């Protein structure tokens, strides 16, 4: 493995850790923590956290794409062409990455604008979560949980690709 390949591989792992780490933080820490807050504060806190998660996620996605392409280009094959098993694992990993990116796009471009608009319209004295906002957050979280579940599969496929 060349120095550039090692650096690219390390950046790939850091980007993945950023993306999955942000998701896990949001699911395990942020989500449960806001349940202890008053609804008006919780709604705004969740929205701010969502904005931060989206920012980190886009940086990580871009870095994952760039380093993934670099890793593929810098790969030193043992033979002239990769084997069938390698191509199947690579295809599966790319499919999972694409699925995770599509889920993230749905979060950002479909649900986030609705969440932001409803959050801005919330009365500071709100004592309950509006049902429409709660429904959008549930769908947003469902996509986040899907991505958090697909992430480890992508890691395992990546490890298998390194070994292949």
N, C-alpha and C positions, 0 to 999 in steps of 0.2 A: 504494500500500500504506500503510495507516494505521500509526501508531506501535504500537498494540496488536497488529496483524497481524504487524508486524516482530518484536516481542518474542515473540509466540507461535511464529512460524516459527523464530526463533533457539533458543528452548527446545526445540522439536521436534528440531532438528538436534543439540543438546547431548544430549538424551535418547537419540537414536539412536546417537550416538558413544559414549555410556556403555555401552549394551547391546552393540553390536558390538565395541567396544574391549575390554570385559571378556571376551567370547567369544574374540577373537583372542589376547588375553594368555594365557588359559587353554590354548588350543590350541598356541600357538607357544612360550610360555615355561614355564608351569607343568607341562604334560604331560611334555615332554622333560626338564625339570630333575629331577623326582622319580625318573626312571629311574636317576639316579646315586646315589640314597639307598638305605639299607638298607630292605628291605620294610616293617618295622614303622614306621619313621619316614615312609616314603613314603606309606603308607596313611593315616596320620593327617594328614599335610600335604595330601594331595589332598582329604580330607574337609573340612578347614578352608577350603581354597580354594574348594571347592564351595559351602560355606555363604556365603562372601563374594560369590561370583558370583551366587548366587540372590538375595541381598539387593539388590545393585546392579541386577539384572535386573528385579525387581519394581518398584523405584522408577522405572526407565526405562520399563517397560511402562505404568505408570500415567500418567507424564508424557507419553508418546507418545499415549496415548488422549485425554487431556484437551486437549493442544495440537492434536491432529489434528481433534478436534471444533471447537475454537476456530478453527483455520485454515479449516475448511470454512464455518463461520458468518460469518467475517470476510472471506471471499473477495468481491472486487468483480467480479461477472461483467460481461463486455463486452456480453452480451445477456441477455434475460429468463431463459432457461433454458440450462444447460450443454449443449454439443453431445454427440453420440453418442461421439466419440473420448474426450472428457473422462470421460464416465461409464464407458466400458470401462476406461480406465486407473485410475480411482478404484476401480472394482470389483476389478480385479486387485490393486491395492495393499492394499485391505482384506482380500482373500482371503489374500494372503501374510502380512499382519500377524496374521490369525487363525490361520493355519497355524503361524507362529512361536510364537504364544502357546500353542497346543495342545501343541506340542513341548516348550515350557518347562514347562507343567503336567505333562506326562508325566515329565519329568526330576524335578520337585519332588515330585509326589504319588505317583508309582509307584516310581521307582528310588531317590530320595534316602532315604526311610525304610529301605529294605533296606540301602543302602550305610552309613547311619549305624549301624544295628543291628549289622551285620557288623563295622564298624570298631570299635565299642565292645567287641566280643567278641574282638578280636585280642589274642593274647599279645604282650607287649612283646619277647619273644625270637623272634618269627616271622622265618623266614629266606626264606619264599616267600609270594607272594600266594595266598590261598585262591581256588580256581577259581570258586566261586560269586560271590565279590566281584569278581573280575576280569571275569566275564561281565556283571555289572550295570554296572560301569564302562564296558565296551565299548559296551553299549546306550546308556548315558548320553552317552558321547562321540559316538556316531553321531547322536543328536538334536542335540547341540551343533554338529556339523559341518553338519548340514542347515540349522540356523538361520544359521550363519555363511555358508553359500552363498546362502541366500534373502535375506539382508540387503542385499547390493549390488543385487539385483533391485528391492527395495523403494526403494532410493535412486534408481535410474534412473527408476522410475515416478514418484517424487515430483518429480524434476527435470522430467519431462515434464508433470506436472500444473501446475507453476509456469509453465511456458512456454505452456500451453494457455489 
